[in-house]
Amino acid sequence: MTQARHPANHPDAQTPDAEDWRRRSEVRRSRAEKARDGAERMREEAEGERAAHFQRHVEAEGARLIAEEGRITGETRREEAEEARILDEELRRSAEMARLSAEEARRSEEWARRLHEGARRYAEEARLHAEQARTDAERARAMNDEQRQILDEMRETVRRYEALLAGSG
């Protein structure tokens, strides 16, 4: 069917109408060629726009991935900072507990020192009381010795009086 319409196969190809028809066909072919060229340009432009759109999409995806990495890095740093804060808090608590323990040990040492000082004072007082008791005992013994000596002398005197009385009487 295409061959039947082709101007070379057309029976009136030699007539002026045929020439007119050939010119119009040539114009239509030229227009079709231009339309095809335009369509090809539009296809190339669309392909370029598609490539540019794809490139923008790739760039946007890259930016999104960078932002996501930044978010993950920020989250990781935040978690690390939180862990460091927790460790610092634990160290602060440990230091506070050590300080409180040292304060308690200092108080215990002070209490033990006071108890030791009190025991030393009581021991000194006991020593003084013992010394006083020893002194009192020595005095009592000396007084007893003195009283015994007085009694012995009184007995001796009573015997002499008795002997004198017995001899005089």
C-alpha positions in Angstrom: 0.0 0.0 0.0 2.9 2.3 0.7 4.2 1.7 -2.8 0.9 2.5 -4.4 1.1 6.0 -3.0 4.8 6.6 -3.7 5.2 9.2 -6.5 7.5 7.1 -8.6 4.8 4.4 -8.8 2.0 6.8 -9.3 0.6 6.8 -12.9 0.3 10.5 -13.0 3.8 11.2 -12.0 4.6 13.1 -15.1 1.7 15.6 -15.0 1.8 19.1 -13.5 -0.6 17.9 -10.8 1.9 15.2 -10.0 4.6 17.8 -9.8 2.5 19.8 -7.4 1.6 16.7 -5.5 5.4 15.8 -5.4 6.2 19.3 -4.1 3.5 19.1 -1.4 4.8 15.6 -0.5 8.3 17.1 -0.3 7.0 19.9 1.9 5.1 17.3 4.1 8.3 15.2 4.2 10.3 18.3 5.1 7.8 19.2 7.8 7.8 15.6 9.0 11.5 15.7 9.0 11.5 18.9 11.0 8.8 17.5 13.4 11.0 14.4 13.7 14.0 16.6 14.4 11.9 18.6 16.9 10.7 15.5 18.5 14.3 14.2 18.7 15.4 17.5 20.2 12.5 17.4 22.7 13.4 13.7 23.4 17.1 14.8 24.0 15.9 17.8 26.1 13.6 15.5 28.1 16.5 13.0 28.4 18.7 15.9 29.6 16.1 17.0 32.0 15.6 13.5 33.2 19.4 13.2 33.6 19.5 16.5 35.4 16.5 15.5 37.6 18.3 12.2 38.3 21.5 14.1 39.1 19.6 16.4 41.5 17.9 13.3 43.0 21.4 11.7 43.4 22.7 14.9 45.0 19.7 15.2 47.2 20.1 11.5 48.3 23.8 12.2 48.9 22.8 15.2 51.0 20.2 13.1 52.8 22.8 10.4 53.5 25.3 13.0 54.7 22.6 14.5 56.9 21.7 11.1 58.2 25.4 10.3 58.9 25.6 13.7 60.6 22.5 12.8 62.7 24.0 9.4 63.5 27.3 11.0 64.4 25.5 13.6 66.5 23.5 10.9 68.2 26.7 8.9 68.8 28.4 11.9 70.2 25.4 12.7 72.4 25.4 9.1 73.6 29.1 9.3 74.3 28.6 12.6 76.1 25.8 11.0 78.1 28.1 8.0 79.0 30.9 10.5 79.9 28.4 12.5 82.0 27.2 9.2 83.7 30.9 8.2 84.4 31.6 11.7 85.7 28.6 11.5 88.0 29.7 8.0 89.2 33.2 9.4 89.8 31.7 12.4 91.6 29.6 10.0 93.7 32.6 7.8 94.4 34.7 10.8 95.4 31.8 12.0 97.6 31.5 8.5 99.2 35.3 8.4 99.7 35.1 11.9 101.2 32.3 10.8 103.5 34.2 7.7 104.4 37.3 9.7 105.1 35.3 12.1 107.2 33.7 9.2 109.1 37.2 7.7 109.6 38.4 11.0 110.9 35.4 11.2 113.3 36.1 7.6 114.4 39.8 8.4 115.0 38.8 11.6 116.9 36.3 9.5 119.0 39.0 6.8 119.6 41.5 9.6 120.5 39.0 11.0 123.0 38.2 7.6 124.4 42.0 6.9 124.7 42.4 10.3 126.3 39.6 9.6 128.7 41.0 6.1 129.5 44.4 7.7 130.0 42.8 10.3 132.4 40.9 7.5 134.2 44.1 5.5 134.4 46.0 8.5 135.8 43.2 9.1 138.3 43.3 5.5 139.2 47.0 5.7 139.6 46.6 8.8 141.7 43.9 7.0 143.8 46.2 4.0 144.1 49.1 6.2 145.1 46.8 8.0 147.6 45.6 4.6 148.9 49.2 3.4 149.2 50.1 6.6 151.0 47.0 6.2 153.3 47.9 2.5 153.8 51.5 3.5 154.7 50.2 6.2 157.1 47.8 3.7 158.6 50.6 1.1 159.0 52.8 3.8 160.5 50.0 4.8 162.8 49.4 1.1 163.6 53.1 0.7 164.3 53.1 3.8 166.4 49.9 2.6 168.3 51.5 -0.8 168.8 54.6 0.8 170.1 52.5 3.0 172.4 50.6 -0.1 173.5 53.8 -1.9 174.1 55.1 1.0 176.1 51.8 1.2 178.0 52.0 -2.5 178.7 55.6 -2.2 179.8 54.5 0.7 182.0 51.6 -1.3 183.4 53.9 -4.2 184.2 56.3 -2.0 185.9 53.5 -0.4 188.0 52.2 -3.9 188.7 55.7 -5.0 189.7 56.1 -1.9 191.8 52.7 -2.5 193.4 53.5 -6.1 193.9 56.8 -5.2 195.4 55.3 -2.6 197.7 52.5 -4.4 198.8 
